[in-house]
């Protein structure tokens, strides 16, 4: 895949950023949208690699346990604490409570 094929949609990134800010009057310049798009794409790639390294399953499998471990290992404890209950989406969430 080319870099352009895996890049997140800039319009979607803009929508998420504006929703996160919570102020409809805020304007995002094109440069900031491009930067946020590049940064979020890189963050997802980093998290996927870290999740594979932290997965308890074979190395071809990214699971929620690996993602949670990776977030904590990389210093994103506050993000983990803000996550909604994911148990209905993942078969391996019971492992998380045993880890920490």
One Martini backbone bead per residue (centre of mass of N, CA, C, O) as a GRO file, in nm:
protein
  100
    1UNK     BB    1   0.099   0.035   0.018
    2UNK     BB    2   0.048   0.353   0.015
    3UNK     BB    3   0.053   0.636   0.193
    4UNK     BB    4  -0.219   0.744   0.077
    5UNK     BB    5  -0.393   0.483   0.140
    6UNK     BB    6  -0.338   0.507   0.473
    7UNK     BB    7  -0.448   0.772   0.501
    8UNK     BB    8  -0.633   0.976   0.651
    9UNK     BB    9  -0.913   1.163   0.651
   10UNK     BB   10  -0.913   1.501   0.673
   11UNK     BB   11  -1.217   1.557   0.725
   12UNK     BB   12  -1.242   1.366   0.966
   13UNK     BB   13  -1.027   1.494   1.141
   14UNK     BB   14  -1.164   1.768   1.156
   15UNK     BB   15  -1.425   1.671   1.292
   16UNK     BB   16  -1.293   1.554   1.545
   17UNK     BB   17  -1.151   1.811   1.639
   18UNK     BB   18  -1.404   1.991   1.662
   19UNK     BB   19  -1.551   1.807   1.863
   20UNK     BB   20  -1.328   1.823   2.084
   21UNK     BB   21  -1.347   2.132   2.126
   22UNK     BB   22  -1.666   2.242   2.111
   23UNK     BB   23  -1.630   2.483   1.886
   24UNK     BB   24  -1.779   2.613   1.603
   25UNK     BB   25  -1.584   2.881   1.573
   26UNK     BB   26  -1.353   2.713   1.508
   27UNK     BB   27  -1.057   2.731   1.314
   28UNK     BB   28  -0.885   2.531   1.071
   29UNK     BB   29  -0.608   2.509   0.926
   30UNK     BB   30  -0.466   2.333   0.679
   31UNK     BB   31  -0.201   2.268   0.828
   32UNK     BB   32  -0.334   2.140   1.080
   33UNK     BB   33  -0.481   1.914   0.933
   34UNK     BB   34  -0.232   1.781   0.809
   35UNK     BB   35  -0.086   1.730   1.075
   36UNK     BB   36  -0.307   1.560   1.215
   37UNK     BB   37  -0.318   1.342   0.999
   38UNK     BB   38  -0.024   1.249   1.021
   39UNK     BB   39  -0.017   1.197   1.327
   40UNK     BB   40  -0.250   0.984   1.344
   41UNK     BB   41  -0.129   0.782   1.153
   42UNK     BB   42   0.133   0.736   1.315
   43UNK     BB   43  -0.004   0.649   1.579
   44UNK     BB   44  -0.137   0.394   1.471
   45UNK     BB   45   0.121   0.256   1.382
   46UNK     BB   46   0.256   0.255   1.660
   47UNK     BB   47   0.032   0.097   1.810
   48UNK     BB   48   0.041  -0.159   1.640
   49UNK     BB   49   0.334  -0.233   1.701
   50UNK     BB   50   0.307  -0.233   2.013
   51UNK     BB   51   0.077  -0.442   2.028
   52UNK     BB   52   0.235  -0.677   1.912
   53UNK     BB   53   0.459  -0.672   2.133
   54UNK     BB   54   0.210  -0.702   2.371
   55UNK     BB   55   0.106  -0.960   2.284
   56UNK     BB   56  -0.019  -1.295   2.367
   57UNK     BB   57  -0.016  -1.352   2.080
   58UNK     BB   58   0.050  -1.387   1.790
   59UNK     BB   59   0.229  -1.157   1.581
   60UNK     BB   60  -0.042  -1.129   1.382
   61UNK     BB   61  -0.199  -1.016   1.650
   62UNK     BB   62  -0.426  -0.766   1.731
   63UNK     BB   63  -0.516  -0.678   2.058
   64UNK     BB   64  -0.652  -0.523   2.325
   65UNK     BB   65  -0.430  -0.596   2.523
   66UNK     BB   66  -0.195  -0.478   2.356
   67UNK     BB   67  -0.302  -0.190   2.344
   68UNK     BB   68  -0.316  -0.132   2.646
   69UNK     BB   69  -0.021  -0.191   2.707
   70UNK     BB   70   0.096   0.017   2.511
   71UNK     BB   71  -0.027   0.268   2.630
   72UNK     BB   72   0.105   0.237   2.907
   73UNK     BB   73   0.406   0.210   2.815
   74UNK     BB   74   0.379   0.507   2.660
   75UNK     BB   75   0.204   0.696   2.879
   76UNK     BB   76  -0.139   0.647   2.834
   77UNK     BB   77  -0.322   0.621   3.097
   78UNK     BB   78  -0.546   0.837   3.053
   79UNK     BB   79  -0.671   0.695   2.810
   80UNK     BB   80  -0.747   0.430   2.944
   81UNK     BB   81  -0.932   0.567   3.164
   82UNK     BB   82  -1.135   0.682   2.918
   83UNK     BB   83  -1.238   0.428   2.832
   84UNK     BB   84  -1.471   0.246   2.739
   85UNK     BB   85  -1.660  -0.021   2.743
   86UNK     BB   86  -1.521  -0.313   2.555
   87UNK     BB   87  -1.641  -0.602   2.617
   88UNK     BB   88  -1.846  -0.631   2.367
   89UNK     BB   89  -1.590  -0.628   2.144
   90UNK     BB   90  -1.405  -0.824   2.328
   91UNK     BB   91  -1.274  -1.143   2.416
   92UNK     BB   92  -1.003  -1.023   2.600
   93UNK     BB   93  -1.077  -0.827   2.849
   94UNK     BB   94  -1.030  -1.010   3.104
   95UNK     BB   95  -0.715  -0.977   3.099
   96UNK     BB   96  -0.681  -0.685   3.197
   97UNK     BB   97  -0.755  -0.721   3.499
   98UNK     BB   98  -0.501  -0.915   3.545
   99UNK     BB   99  -0.262  -0.714   3.472
  100UNK     BB  100  -0.345  -0.458   3.694
   0.00000   0.00000   0.00000
